[in-house]
Every structure is written in C-alpha cells, then in structure tokens.
Amino acid sequence: MEKNLKELAKSLKIGVSTIYQWKKTRPELYEFLLNNSVLQKNEITNYYEQLTQEEQEMYLTEIKAIIMRRKLKK
C-alpha cells in the first residue's frame, strides 16, 4: 500500500504526507482517490505487462468485442 500511495502522490504531484493528511481531514476524498485512482490502473497495467504479446492482443480483442456488443444492444 505504501508503494501505491507514493505512486498516487507522484501522479498528483503532491507529497505522500498530503495524502495522509487527507485521510484524517477529508476521509471521503481519501477513499475516492484510493478507489478511483491510478492505483487501479497501475495494477491492471502491471498484470497486463506480464502477459505475452499474443495474450495481450487476445485480451484487447476480447475487451473491444465486449464494448462493441454493448453498443449494438443500445
């Protein structure tokens, strides 16, 4: 978690201490950042990068197909 907070602080161009301060003074903002931030994107990216090139292409194609099907249903 500490590493993730450092990454979040870096992406927001603030100090980690600011995030800890928000945790105390603005808990809703803190929770929002943890749940809707680059932390989740970084985790997804980390796993994605561990896949082979062929696996990456396969999963991207599957994701695109899911989105296309949703659009067609509308």
SULMO-V480880 format. One record per pair of residues at least 12 apart in sequence whose ideal C-beta (glycine too) atoms are under 10 Angstrom apart, sorted by the first residue. I is the first residue (numbers start at 1). J is the second residue. Records with the same first field share a line. If there is no record, write none. Layout:
I: J, J
This chain:
1: 34, 39
2: 16
3: 39, 42
4: 34, 37, 38, 39, 40, 42, 43
5: 19, 20, 23, 33, 34, 37, 39
6: 19
7: 37, 38, 39, 42
8: 33, 34, 37, 38, 39, 42
9: 33
10: 38
11: 37, 38, 39, 41, 42
12: 33, 37, 38
19: 33, 34
47: 59
48: 60
